[in-house]
Structures are given as structure tokens and as C-alpha cells.
């Protein structure tokens, strides 16, 4: 939010924890200037355990995987951290455990100059409407401003007005799922400083400014969940998810070719594609038979069989995303640009399939705003982890707790109500 002091001071340490269905990753970063730029000083990751479709299903297994990932990142950053362990992290929330809502709030300015606190008052009012024991607010994002009925205001602070209307995008997380996530992290002797929806983090890491401004959809194809977020005018205006991902493709291959999950994943990586080509029928691949000795006779099948299993599932995932976008009403303002991120977006042919199904311009995304990222973790699979650091460094003013902590009531009556709330 332009004009607010939401940038961490130089030298601050940040830590991000991406808990996914296929991997768990921890990035440690350090702010290197007064503009909020940061560099990565520690990285750790390992295969996921105890997590399914983005939700924790086994506390012990998830805790062990988190501990290993965090410990690896701490070891890499040991020289900078000087023996001090991590105390808090910003963690991701699967799109399946989040819901996206919009509210419009009016604030009376009475001819005065609009201040930062006026904007916070509007955001606080929107948050009060969304309060529920079943959900916990994750993001409070002002998307559009109107001053005395005039649209198209991008920065209202400093302007004079009688009335300001703010459209606010609120994202809430499922409280029980978040408590399970918090339990795993706390058992690893860490506190969660903030939570961020995975697709929002991916967008912050992978999109250029013009894409955020003109309209763009980030589709993060993970192991068990495909999350997506729509950006416009520099803000995230909608997010959602479908409960399918790369793991479902692997299971389809294992079932269709009667092979093990491990071999199915290997075949997907080595020979898989999201789009069929003319040479697929003539190319043969060796598919190990389920339960048989590796030294048994080769089992050659055309590569076309493999792609014939992958392509329908990937089409289904993209069609479900398209359907949710159209049903939400944001399809028309989302622009004609799509950026794919996530581990499963590395499948060859995914860009062409996306252009065909979504009828949009498609590119593959990866972290582009993160300094010091090792090559091994600079690909699409680690976009969310890198984006979590960006969110922690530059977007603390969208965190609901920060808004409520900083907002000041303007009238005597509102101040009295606040005093009563705090003291009684």
C-alpha cells in the first residue's frame, strides 16, 4: 500500500515456510536496503509427509518434515544467524482452506485531508463484517478507491474529500485447518508471524508490475492442489483452488500403465507431456510392471499411451479453474494473461495446453524478485516459498492483525468505545 510504512528495516531476518502436498520448503532471507529488497541466505526442503491436499493429516509426520526443512535452512544461514535459531516464520495456506470475499466500505472524511488512518479505518470496518469463529482473516487488501463518487483513484492519501468508498478484498482461512498447521509449527519451536495464501505468494514472486496492473491470473499447479489468484490494478482481487494436482496425474499413470507410484512419477518426469505430438506413437518407453522383478522382460509401450493419460487430467484441472473464474465474475476483468507456477507446471506442453483450454496468453513463471536464490531452488516449484518472503518484507499492511493494531478511532465516541473494549 503506497504511502504506508510497511517495509521491514534493513538487516531484518525473514523466514518462509511452504508446507505443500509434495514438498516442504523453508527459505530464510535478509533485508538488504531501505526499499525492502532482500536476499536469500538459507534454504531447506524435503519431500512432504503428513500433508494431503494442502491440509495436515498427520501431526507427527508433518512436524518431522518441517523440522528437517527448517534445520537445513538454518545450517545454510548459520554464518549470518550466528547460532541464533529461527523464532518465527510466515507460512502458506492452501487455496482449498481459504475463501475470497469482497466488501465495499464508506468512510466519512468531512472535507478533511485523507490520512493513512482513514484507509485503515475502512479496512477495519470491512474486517468486522467478516468476523467469525469458523474462519480466520488472512488478507485485507484495498482494491479500488472512490472519492466523492469519482472512480479510478489509485492513491487517496493527501486528497481532500467528503466521502471515501473503498472496495476491500478479504481472504479468510478455515480455522480448524489453520490450527492444525499452527500446532505442527509450534511443535517445531516456531511461531507463525503471518499466513499467506499460496497463489498470492506465487504471484508476488513471479509477476512483473505490468502483469499485476493490466490483469493477470497466476495458476499454481502443485502436488495435491491447483491454486489460482487474479491480479488487477496491482492488487490481488480474487483467489480460489481445485483439489487436483500433479499427484493425481501420477496416480492416473500408475493405474493406467499398471506400474508403481515411484515408477509412474519417473515416467511422468522423463517422458510425460501435456500435449500429444505426431511422433508419440512411434516412440516406445519401458514401463516396469507392478510387483515384478526389475530384471524381467522389458515392457515397451508407445509414449502416446502415457500422454493419453496425462493430457485429459491436465485438461480437467484447467477447465475446473476456468469454470471457477467464470462463476466468480472475475473472468472478464482478469485480462488475457496467465502465468503458470508450481512443480507440475514444468510438464512439457503445459503452455500450449493452457493456451488451448483457457484461450489466453500463457507463460511459465518462476521467482524473479528474489536475490541470492540457489539454482536448485530457482524454478517454478519454489515460487510460493520465495513469494512468502516478498509478502513478509513488503505487505505487512495487509495483515489483519497489523491493521487492527494501528487503526485509531477518529471521533470521541469511537475513542470511548475503543477504551472500553481495551479496559473492560
C-alpha positions as a Markdown table, in Angstrom:
| # | Residue | x | y | z |
|---|---|---|---|---|
| 1 | Unk | 0.0 | 0.0 | 0.0 |
| 2 | Unk | 1.7 | 3.1 | -1.2 |
| 3 | Unk | 2.4 | 5.7 | 1.4 |
| 4 | Unk | 2.4 | 3.5 | 4.5 |
| 5 | Unk | 5.4 | 2.3 | 6.5 |
| 6 | Unk | 5.1 | -1.4 | 5.7 |
| 7 | Unk | 8.7 | -2.2 | 4.8 |
| 8 | Unk | 10.9 | -4.1 | 7.2 |
| 9 | Unk | 14.1 | -2.3 | 8.3 |
| 10 | Unk | 17.5 | -3.1 | 6.7 |
| 11 | Unk | 19.1 | -6.1 | 8.3 |
| 12 | Unk | 15.9 | -7.8 | 9.4 |
| 13 | Unk | 15.7 | -11.5 | 9.0 |
| 14 | Unk | 12.6 | -13.2 | 7.4 |
| 15 | Unk | 11.7 | -16.8 | 7.2 |
| 16 | Unk | 9.1 | -18.5 | 5.0 |
| 17 | Unk | 7.7 | -22.0 | 5.3 |
| 18 | Unk | 5.9 | -23.5 | 2.4 |
| 19 | Unk | 4.0 | -26.6 | 3.5 |
| 20 | Unk | 2.7 | -28.5 | 0.4 |
| 21 | Unk | 1.4 | -31.9 | -0.5 |
| 22 | Unk | 4.6 | -32.9 | -2.3 |
| 23 | Unk | 7.4 | -30.9 | -0.6 |
| 24 | Unk | 8.1 | -28.7 | 2.4 |
| 25 | Unk | 10.4 | -25.8 | 1.9 |
| 26 | Unk | 12.0 | -23.2 | 4.2 |
| 27 | Unk | 13.6 | -20.0 | 2.9 |
| 28 | Unk | 15.5 | -17.6 | 5.2 |
| 29 | Unk | 16.0 | -14.1 | 3.9 |
| 30 | Unk | 17.7 | -10.8 | 5.0 |
| 31 | Unk | 16.6 | -7.3 | 4.1 |
| 32 | Unk | 19.5 | -5.6 | 2.4 |
| 33 | Unk | 18.3 | -2.0 | 1.8 |
| 34 | Unk | 15.7 | 0.6 | 2.9 |
| 35 | Unk | 13.4 | -0.2 | 0.0 |
| 36 | Unk | 12.6 | -3.7 | 1.3 |
| 37 | Unk | 14.8 | -5.7 | -1.1 |
| 38 | Unk | 16.1 | -8.9 | 0.3 |
| 39 | Unk | 18.4 | -11.8 | -0.4 |
| 40 | Unk | 18.1 | -15.5 | 0.4 |
| 41 | Unk | 20.7 | -16.7 | 2.9 |
| 42 | Unk | 19.3 | -20.1 | 3.8 |
| 43 | Unk | 17.3 | -22.8 | 2.0 |
| 44 | Unk | 16.0 | -26.2 | 3.1 |
| 45 | Unk | 13.5 | -28.6 | 1.6 |
| 46 | Unk | 12.4 | -32.2 | 1.7 |
| 47 | Unk | 9.6 | -34.4 | 0.5 |
| 48 | Unk | 6.3 | -33.7 | 2.2 |
| 49 | Unk | 4.9 | -36.0 | 4.9 |
| 50 | Unk | 1.6 | -35.9 | 6.8 |
| 51 | Unk | 0.1 | -33.4 | 4.3 |
| 52 | Unk | -2.7 | -34.2 | 1.8 |
| 53 | Unk | -4.4 | -31.7 | -0.5 |
| 54 | Unk | -2.6 | -28.9 | 1.4 |
| 55 | Unk | -4.0 | -29.9 | 4.8 |
| 56 | Unk | -2.2 | -31.6 | 7.7 |
| 57 | Unk | -3.4 | -35.1 | 8.2 |
| 58 | Unk | -0.6 | -36.4 | 10.5 |
| 59 | Unk | 0.8 | -34.0 | 13.0 |
| 60 | Unk | 3.9 | -36.1 | 13.9 |
| 61 | Unk | 4.9 | -36.7 | 10.3 |
| 62 | Unk | 4.3 | -33.1 | 9.2 |
| 63 | Unk | 6.3 | -31.9 | 12.3 |
| 64 | Unk | 9.3 | -34.1 | 11.4 |
| 65 | Unk | 9.3 | -32.9 | 7.8 |
| 66 | Unk | 9.1 | -29.2 | 8.9 |
| 67 | Unk | 11.9 | -29.7 | 11.4 |
| 68 | Unk | 14.2 | -31.2 | 8.7 |
| 69 | Unk | 13.5 | -28.4 | 6.2 |
| 70 | Unk | 13.9 | -25.6 | 8.8 |
| 71 | Unk | 17.1 | -27.2 | 10.2 |
| 72 | Unk | 18.7 | -27.4 | 6.7 |
| 73 | Unk | 17.9 | -23.7 | 6.1 |
| 74 | Unk | 19.3 | -22.7 | 9.5 |
| 75 | Unk | 22.5 | -24.6 | 8.8 |
| 76 | Unk | 22.9 | -22.8 | 5.4 |
| 77 | Unk | 22.3 | -19.4 | 7.1 |
| 78 | Unk | 24.4 | -20.2 | 10.2 |
| 79 | Unk | 27.1 | -17.6 | 9.5 |
| 80 | Unk | 24.6 | -14.8 | 9.3 |
| 81 | Unk | 22.4 | -16.0 | 12.1 |
| 82 | Unk | 25.4 | -16.6 | 14.4 |
| 83 | Unk | 23.9 | -19.6 | 16.2 |
| 84 | Unk | 20.5 | -18.0 | 16.9 |
| 85 | Unk | 17.7 | -20.3 | 15.9 |
| 86 | Unk | 14.6 | -19.2 | 14.0 |
| 87 | Unk | 11.8 | -17.8 | 16.2 |
| 88 | Unk | 9.0 | -17.2 | 13.7 |
| 89 | Unk | 8.0 | -17.9 | 10.1 |
| 90 | Unk | 5.4 | -16.8 | 7.7 |
| 91 | Unk | 3.6 | -19.8 | 6.4 |
| 92 | Unk | 1.4 | -20.6 | 3.4 |
| 93 | Unk | -2.2 | -21.5 | 3.4 |
| 94 | Unk | -3.6 | -23.8 | 0.7 |
| 95 | Unk | -6.3 | -22.3 | -1.5 |
| 96 | Unk | -8.6 | -25.1 | -0.6 |
| 97 | Unk | -8.6 | -23.8 | 3.0 |
| 98 | Unk | -9.3 | -20.2 | 2.0 |
| 99 | Unk | -12.3 | -18.2 | 0.8 |
| 100 | Unk | -12.3 | -15.0 | -1.1 |
| 101 | Unk | -14.8 | -12.2 | -0.4 |
| 102 | Unk | -15.4 | -8.6 | -1.5 |
| 103 | Unk | -16.8 | -5.7 | 0.6 |
| 104 | Unk | -17.4 | -2.0 | -0.1 |
| 105 | Unk | -17.0 | 0.3 | 2.9 |
| 106 | Unk | -17.8 | 4.1 | 3.2 |
| 107 | Unk | -15.8 | 6.4 | 5.4 |
| 108 | Unk | -16.8 | 10.0 | 6.1 |
| 109 | Unk | -13.9 | 12.4 | 5.7 |
| 110 | Unk | -16.0 | 15.6 | 6.1 |
| 111 | Unk | -13.8 | 17.8 | 3.9 |
| 112 | Unk | -10.5 | 16.9 | 5.6 |
| 113 | Unk | -7.4 | 15.5 | 4.0 |
| 114 | Unk | -7.4 | 11.7 | 3.7 |
| 115 | Unk | -4.9 | 10.1 | 6.0 |
| 116 | Unk | -3.4 | 6.7 | 6.3 |
| 117 | Unk | -5.6 | 6.1 | 9.3 |
| 118 | Unk | -8.7 | 6.8 | 7.3 |
| 119 | Unk | -7.8 | 4.0 | 5.0 |
| 120 | Unk | -7.1 | 1.7 | 7.9 |
| 121 | Unk | -10.5 | 2.6 | 9.4 |
| 122 | Unk | -12.2 | 1.4 | 6.2 |
| 123 | Unk | -10.2 | -1.8 | 6.3 |
| 124 | Unk | -11.0 | -2.4 | 9.9 |
| 125 | Unk | -14.7 | -1.9 | 9.2 |
| 126 | Unk | -14.5 | -4.5 | 6.4 |
| 127 | Unk | -12.8 | -6.9 | 8.8 |
| 128 | Unk | -15.5 | -6.5 | 11.4 |
| 129 | Unk | -18.1 | -7.6 | 8.9 |
| 130 | Unk | -16.2 | -10.8 | 8.2 |
| 131 | Unk | -15.6 | -11.8 | 11.8 |
| 132 | Unk | -16.5 | -15.5 | 12.5 |
| 133 | Unk | -15.3 | -18.3 | 14.8 |
| 134 | Unk | -15.1 | -20.7 | 11.8 |
| 135 | Unk | -12.7 | -18.5 | 9.8 |
| 136 | Unk | -9.6 | -16.5 | 10.5 |
| 137 | Unk | -8.8 | -13.5 | 8.3 |
| 138 | Unk | -5.6 | -13.8 | 6.3 |
| 139 | Unk | -5.6 | -10.8 | 4.0 |
| 140 | Unk | -7.3 | -7.4 | 3.9 |
| 141 | Unk | -6.5 | -5.8 | 0.6 |
| 142 | Unk | -7.9 | -2.5 | -0.6 |
| 143 | Unk | -8.6 | -2.9 | -4.3 |
| 144 | Unk | -10.4 | 0.2 | -5.6 |
| 145 | Unk | -11.0 | 3.7 | -4.1 |
| 146 | Unk | -13.7 | 6.2 | -4.9 |
| 147 | Unk | -13.7 | 9.8 | -3.6 |
| 148 | Unk | -17.0 | 11.7 | -3.7 |
| 149 | Unk | -18.2 | 9.3 | -6.4 |
| 150 | Unk | -15.1 | 9.6 | -8.6 |
| 151 | Unk | -13.7 | 6.3 | -9.7 |
| 152 | Unk | -10.1 | 5.4 | -10.7 |
| 153 | Unk | -8.4 | 6.7 | -7.6 |
| 154 | Unk | -5.2 | 4.7 | -7.0 |
| 155 | Unk | -3.8 | 6.6 | -4.0 |
| 156 | Unk | -6.3 | 8.6 | -1.9 |
| 157 | Unk | -3.9 | 9.8 | 0.8 |
| 158 | Unk | -3.4 | 13.5 | 0.8 |
| 159 | Unk | -6.5 | 14.2 | -1.2 |
| 160 | Unk | -9.5 | 16.2 | 0.3 |
| 161 | Unk | -12.9 | 14.7 | 0.3 |
| 162 | Unk | -16.3 | 14.5 | 2.0 |
| 163 | Unk | -16.7 | 10.7 | 1.5 |
| 164 | Unk | -14.3 | 7.9 | 0.6 |
| 165 | Unk | -15.5 | 4.5 | -0.6 |
| 166 | Unk | -13.1 | 1.5 | -0.5 |
| 167 | Unk | -13.6 | -1.9 | -2.2 |
| 168 | Unk | -11.8 | -4.4 | 0.0 |
| 169 | Unk | -10.8 | -7.9 | -0.8 |
| 170 | Unk | -10.9 | -10.2 | 2.2 |
| 171 | Unk | -9.4 | -13.7 | 2.3 |
| 172 | Unk | -10.3 | -15.9 | 5.2 |
| 173 | Unk | -8.9 | -19.3 | 6.2 |
| 174 | Unk | -10.6 | -22.3 | 7.6 |
| 175 | Unk | -9.9 | -22.1 | 11.4 |
| 176 | Unk | -9.6 | -25.8 | 12.2 |
| 177 | Unk | -7.1 | -26.3 | 9.3 |
| 178 | Unk | -5.1 | -23.3 | 10.4 |
| 179 | Unk | -5.0 | -24.6 | 14.0 |
| 180 | Unk | -3.5 | -27.9 | 12.8 |
| 181 | Unk | -0.9 | -26.1 | 10.8 |
| 182 | Unk | 0.0 | -23.9 | 13.8 |
| 183 | Unk | 0.2 | -27.0 | 16.0 |
| 184 | Unk | 2.9 | -28.5 | 13.7 |
| 185 | Unk | 4.9 | -25.3 | 13.5 |
| 186 | Unk | 4.7 | -24.7 | 17.3 |
| 187 | Unk | 5.8 | -28.2 | 18.0 |
| 188 | Unk | 8.9 | -27.3 | 16.0 |
| 189 | Unk | 9.5 | -24.4 | 18.4 |
| 190 | Unk | 8.5 | -21.7 | 16.0 |
| 191 | Unk | 5.7 | -19.1 | 16.0 |
| 192 | Unk | 3.7 | -18.2 | 12.9 |
| 193 | Unk | 4.1 | -14.4 | 12.4 |
| 194 | Unk | 1.6 | -14.3 | 9.4 |
| 195 | Unk | -0.2 | -16.5 | 6.9 |
| 196 | Unk | -0.4 | -16.0 | 3.2 |
| 197 | Unk | -2.4 | -17.9 | 0.5 |
| 198 | Unk | -0.1 | -19.9 | -1.7 |
| 199 | Unk | -1.3 | -18.5 | -5.1 |
| 200 | Unk | -0.9 | -14.9 | -3.8 |
| 201 | Unk | 2.7 | -15.6 | -2.7 |
| 202 | Unk | 3.4 | -17.2 | -6.1 |
| 203 | Unk | 2.1 | -14.1 | -7.9 |
| 204 | Unk | 4.2 | -11.8 | -5.8 |
| 205 | Unk | 7.3 | -13.8 | -6.7 |
| 206 | Unk | 6.6 | -14.5 | -10.4 |
| 207 | Unk | 4.7 | -11.5 | -11.9 |
| 208 | Unk | 6.1 | -8.3 | -13.4 |
| 209 | Unk | 4.5 | -5.0 | -12.5 |
| 210 | Unk | 2.6 | -4.6 | -15.8 |
| 211 | Unk | 1.0 | -8.0 | -15.4 |
| 212 | Unk | -0.3 | -7.1 | -12.0 |
| 213 | Unk | -1.6 | -3.7 | -13.2 |
| 214 | Unk | -3.2 | -4.8 | -16.5 |
| 215 | Unk | -4.7 | -8.0 | -15.3 |
| 216 | Unk | -3.2 | -11.5 | -14.9 |
| 217 | Unk | -4.1 | -14.9 | -13.5 |
| 218 | Unk | -1.5 | -16.9 | -11.6 |
| 219 | Unk | -2.2 | -20.7 | -11.7 |
| 220 | Unk | 0.0 | -22.6 | -9.2 |
| 221 | Unk | -0.2 | -26.3 | -10.1 |
| 222 | Unk | 1.1 | -28.1 | -7.0 |
| 223 | Unk | 1.2 | -31.7 | -5.9 |
| 224 | Unk | -2.3 | -32.1 | -4.5 |
| 225 | Unk | -3.8 | -28.6 | -5.1 |
| 226 | Unk | -4.1 | -26.2 | -8.0 |
| 227 | Unk | -4.4 | -22.7 | -6.6 |
| 228 | Unk | -5.0 | -19.6 | -8.6 |
| 229 | Unk | -5.1 | -15.8 | -8.0 |
| 230 | Unk | -6.4 | -13.0 | -10.2 |
| 231 | Unk | -4.5 | -9.7 | -10.1 |
| 232 | Unk | -5.7 | -6.3 | -11.4 |
| 233 | Unk | -4.5 | -2.7 | -10.8 |
| 234 | Unk | -1.6 | -4.0 | -8.8 |
| 235 | Unk | -3.7 | -6.0 | -6.3 |
| 236 | Unk | -5.0 | -9.5 | -5.8 |
| 237 | Unk | -8.7 | -9.3 | -6.4 |
| 238 | Unk | -9.7 | -13.0 | -6.2 |
| 239 | Unk | -8.3 | -16.4 | -5.3 |
| 240 | Unk | -9.6 | -20.0 | -5.2 |
| 241 | Unk | -8.4 | -23.5 | -5.8 |
| 242 | Unk | -9.3 | -27.0 | -7.0 |
| 243 | Unk | -8.3 | -30.2 | -5.2 |
| 244 | Unk | -6.3 | -31.7 | -8.1 |
| 245 | Unk | -2.6 | -31.5 | -8.9 |
| 246 | Unk | 0.5 | -33.4 | -10.1 |
| 247 | Unk | 0.0 | -36.2 | -7.6 |
| 248 | Unk | -3.3 | -37.1 | -9.4 |
| 249 | Unk | -1.6 | -37.2 | -12.7 |
| 250 | Unk | 1.0 | -39.7 | -11.2 |
| 251 | Unk | -1.7 | -41.9 | -9.8 |
| 252 | Unk | -3.5 | -41.9 | -13.1 |
| 253 | Unk | -0.3 | -43.1 | -14.8 |
| 254 | Unk | 0.3 | -45.8 | -12.2 |
| 255 | Unk | -3.3 | -47.1 | -12.6 |
| 256 | Unk | -3.4 | -46.8 | -16.4 |
| 257 | Unk | 0.0 | -48.4 | -17.0 |
| 258 | Unk | -0.2 | -50.9 | -14.1 |
| 259 | Unk | 3.1 | -49.7 | -12.5 |
| 260 | Unk | 4.2 | -48.4 | -9.1 |
| 261 | Unk | 3.7 | -44.8 | -7.9 |
| 262 | Unk | 7.5 | -44.3 | -7.9 |
| 263 | Unk | 7.9 | -45.5 | -11.5 |
| 264 | Unk | 4.8 | -43.5 | -12.6 |
| 265 | Unk | 6.4 | -40.3 | -11.2 |
| 266 | Unk | 9.7 | -41.2 | -13.0 |
| 267 | Unk | 7.9 | -41.8 | -16.3 |
| 268 | Unk | 6.0 | -38.6 | -16.0 |
| 269 | Unk | 9.2 | -36.6 | -15.5 |
| 270 | Unk | 11.2 | -38.3 | -18.2 |
| 271 | Unk | 8.7 | -38.9 | -20.9 |
| 272 | Unk | 5.5 | -37.0 | -20.0 |
| 273 | Unk | 3.8 | -34.2 | -21.8 |
| 274 | Unk | 0.6 | -32.3 | -21.5 |
| 275 | Unk | 0.1 | -32.3 | -25.3 |
| 276 | Unk | 0.3 | -35.1 | -27.8 |
| 277 | Unk | 2.7 | -34.9 | -30.9 |
| 278 | Unk | 2.9 | -36.8 | -34.1 |
| 279 | Unk | 6.0 | -38.8 | -33.0 |
| 280 | Unk | 4.4 | -40.2 | -29.8 |
| 281 | Unk | 3.1 | -43.4 | -31.5 |
| 282 | Unk | 6.5 | -44.3 | -32.9 |
| 283 | Unk | 8.4 | -43.7 | -29.7 |
| 284 | Unk | 8.5 | -46.6 | -27.2 |
| 285 | Unk | 9.1 | -46.4 | -23.4 |
| 286 | Unk | 9.8 | -49.2 | -20.9 |
| 287 | Unk | 7.2 | -49.4 | -18.2 |
| 288 | Unk | 8.2 | -51.5 | -15.2 |
| 289 | Unk | 5.4 | -54.0 | -14.3 |
| 290 | Unk | 3.9 | -53.6 | -10.9 |
| 291 | Unk | 5.3 | -56.1 | -8.4 |
| 292 | Unk | 7.7 | -57.8 | -10.9 |
| 293 | Unk | 11.4 | -58.1 | -10.7 |
| 294 | Unk | 13.3 | -55.3 | -12.4 |
| 295 | Unk | 15.3 | -57.9 | -14.4 |
| 296 | Unk | 12.1 | -59.2 | -16.0 |
| 297 | Unk | 11.5 | -58.8 | -19.7 |
| 298 | Unk | 11.1 | -55.2 | -20.9 |
| 299 | Unk | 7.5 | -53.9 | -21.2 |
| 300 | Unk | 7.5 | -51.5 | -24.1 |
| 301 | Unk | 4.5 | -49.3 | -24.7 |
| 302 | Unk | 4.1 | -46.3 | -27.1 |
| 303 | Unk | 4.7 | -42.9 | -25.5 |
| 304 | Unk | 1.3 | -42.0 | -26.8 |
| 305 | Unk | -0.3 | -44.2 | -24.1 |
| 306 | Unk | 1.4 | -42.2 | -21.4 |
| 307 | Unk | 0.4 | -38.8 | -22.9 |
| 308 | Unk | -3.1 | -40.1 | -23.5 |
| 309 | Unk | -3.3 | -40.5 | -19.7 |
| 310 | Unk | -1.7 | -37.2 | -18.7 |
| 311 | Unk | -3.5 | -34.8 | -21.1 |
| 312 | Unk | -7.1 | -35.5 | -20.1 |
| 313 | Unk | -6.3 | -34.9 | -16.4 |
| 314 | Unk | -4.4 | -31.7 | -17.1 |
| 315 | Unk | -7.3 | -30.5 | -19.3 |
| 316 | Unk | -9.7 | -31.3 | -16.4 |
| 317 | Unk | -7.7 | -29.2 | -14.0 |
| 318 | Unk | -7.5 | -26.2 | -16.3 |
| 319 | Unk | -11.2 | -26.5 | -17.2 |
| 320 | Unk | -12.1 | -26.5 | -13.5 |
| 321 | Unk | -10.0 | -23.4 | -12.9 |
| 322 | Unk | -11.7 | -21.7 | -15.9 |
| 323 | Unk | -15.1 | -22.6 | -14.6 |
| 324 | Unk | -14.5 | -21.2 | -11.1 |
| 325 | Unk | -13.2 | -18.0 | -12.6 |
| 326 | Unk | -16.2 | -17.5 | -14.8 |
| 327 | Unk | -18.6 | -18.4 | -11.9 |
| 328 | Unk | -16.9 | -15.8 | -9.7 |
| 329 | Unk | -17.5 | -13.0 | -12.2 |
| 330 | Unk | -13.8 | -12.0 | -12.4 |
| 331 | Unk | -13.2 | -13.8 | -15.7 |
| 332 | Unk | -13.9 | -10.6 | -17.8 |
| 333 | Unk | -11.5 | -8.4 | -15.8 |
| 334 | Unk | -8.8 | -10.9 | -15.3 |
| 335 | Unk | -7.1 | -10.0 | -18.6 |
| 336 | Unk | -5.7 | -12.3 | -21.3 |
| 337 | Unk | -2.5 | -13.2 | -19.4 |
| 338 | Unk | -1.9 | -16.4 | -17.5 |
| 339 | Unk | 1.3 | -17.4 | -15.6 |
| 340 | Unk | 1.8 | -21.0 | -14.6 |
| 341 | Unk | 3.9 | -21.8 | -11.5 |
| 342 | Unk | 4.2 | -24.8 | -9.2 |
| 343 | Unk | 6.1 | -28.1 | -9.7 |
| 344 | Unk | 3.6 | -29.7 | -12.1 |
| 345 | Unk | 3.8 | -26.6 | -14.4 |
| 346 | Unk | 7.2 | -28.0 | -15.5 |
| 347 | Unk | 5.5 | -30.6 | -17.6 |
| 348 | Unk | 6.3 | -30.1 | -21.3 |
| 349 | Unk | 3.4 | -28.9 | -23.4 |
| 350 | Unk | 1.6 | -27.3 | -20.5 |
| 351 | Unk | 1.9 | -23.8 | -22.0 |
| 352 | Unk | 0.3 | -24.9 | -25.3 |
| 353 | Unk | -2.5 | -26.8 | -23.4 |
| 354 | Unk | -3.2 | -23.7 | -21.3 |
| 355 | Unk | -3.5 | -21.5 | -24.4 |
| 356 | Unk | -5.9 | -24.0 | -25.9 |
| 357 | Unk | -8.1 | -24.6 | -22.9 |
| 358 | Unk | -8.1 | -21.1 | -21.4 |
| 359 | Unk | -7.9 | -19.1 | -24.6 |
| 360 | Unk | -5.3 | -16.8 | -23.1 |
| 361 | Unk | -1.6 | -15.9 | -23.5 |
| 362 | Unk | 0.4 | -18.2 | -21.3 |
| 363 | Unk | 3.9 | -18.1 | -19.9 |
| 364 | Unk | 5.8 | -20.2 | -17.3 |
| 365 | Unk | 6.7 | -18.4 | -14.2 |
| 366 | Unk | 9.5 | -18.7 | -11.6 |
| 367 | Unk | 10.9 | -16.4 | -8.8 |
| 368 | Unk | 12.1 | -13.2 | -10.5 |
| 369 | Unk | 12.2 | -10.9 | -7.5 |
| 370 | Unk | 14.5 | -12.9 | -5.2 |
| 371 | Unk | 18.2 | -12.3 | -4.9 |
| 372 | Unk | 20.7 | -15.0 | -3.9 |
| 373 | Unk | 18.4 | -17.9 | -4.7 |
| 374 | Unk | 20.5 | -21.1 | -5.5 |
| 375 | Unk | 19.9 | -22.6 | -8.9 |
| 376 | Unk | 18.5 | -25.8 | -7.4 |
| 377 | Unk | 15.5 | -23.9 | -5.9 |
| 378 | Unk | 15.0 | -21.1 | -8.5 |
| 379 | Unk | 12.4 | -23.0 | -10.6 |
| 380 | Unk | 8.6 | -22.9 | -10.6 |
| 381 | Unk | 8.3 | -25.4 | -7.8 |
| 382 | Unk | 9.7 | -22.9 | -5.3 |
| 383 | Unk | 7.8 | -19.8 | -6.4 |
| 384 | Unk | 5.4 | -19.9 | -3.4 |
| 385 | Unk | 8.3 | -20.1 | -0.9 |
| 386 | Unk | 10.1 | -17.1 | -2.5 |
| 387 | Unk | 6.8 | -15.1 | -2.6 |
| 388 | Unk | 6.2 | -15.6 | 1.1 |
| 389 | Unk | 9.4 | -13.7 | 1.7 |
| 390 | Unk | 8.1 | -10.9 | -0.5 |
| 391 | Unk | 4.9 | -10.8 | 1.4 |
| 392 | Unk | 6.6 | -10.6 | 4.7 |
| 393 | Unk | 9.0 | -7.9 | 3.5 |
| 394 | Unk | 6.6 | -5.6 | 1.8 |
| 395 | Unk | 3.0 | -6.3 | 2.6 |
| 396 | Unk | 2.6 | -6.3 | 6.4 |
| 397 | Unk | -0.1 | -3.6 | 6.0 |
| 398 | Unk | -2.4 | -6.2 | 4.5 |
| 399 | Unk | -2.2 | -8.4 | 7.6 |
| 400 | Unk | -5.5 | -8.1 | 9.6 |
| 401 | Unk | -3.8 | -8.0 | 13.0 |
| 402 | Unk | -1.5 | -5.2 | 11.9 |
| 403 | Unk | -4.4 | -3.1 | 10.7 |
| 404 | Unk | -6.3 | -3.5 | 13.9 |
| 405 | Unk | -3.2 | -2.7 | 16.0 |
| 406 | Unk | -2.5 | 0.5 | 14.1 |
| 407 | Unk | -6.0 | 2.0 | 13.4 |
| 408 | Unk | -7.1 | 4.9 | 15.6 |
| 409 | Unk | -10.7 | 6.0 | 16.1 |
| 410 | Unk | -11.4 | 9.5 | 14.8 |
| 411 | Unk | -14.4 | 10.5 | 16.8 |
| 412 | Unk | -14.8 | 10.9 | 20.6 |
| 413 | Unk | -17.5 | 8.2 | 20.7 |
| 414 | Unk | -15.3 | 5.8 | 18.7 |
| 415 | Unk | -12.3 | 6.5 | 21.0 |
| 416 | Unk | -14.6 | 5.8 | 24.1 |
| 417 | Unk | -15.7 | 2.5 | 22.6 |
| 418 | Unk | -12.1 | 1.5 | 21.9 |
| 419 | Unk | -11.1 | 2.4 | 25.5 |
| 420 | Unk | -14.0 | 0.4 | 26.9 |
| 421 | Unk | -13.0 | -2.6 | 24.7 |
| 422 | Unk | -9.4 | -2.4 | 25.8 |
| 423 | Unk | -10.0 | -1.9 | 29.5 |
| 424 | Unk | -13.1 | -4.0 | 30.2 |
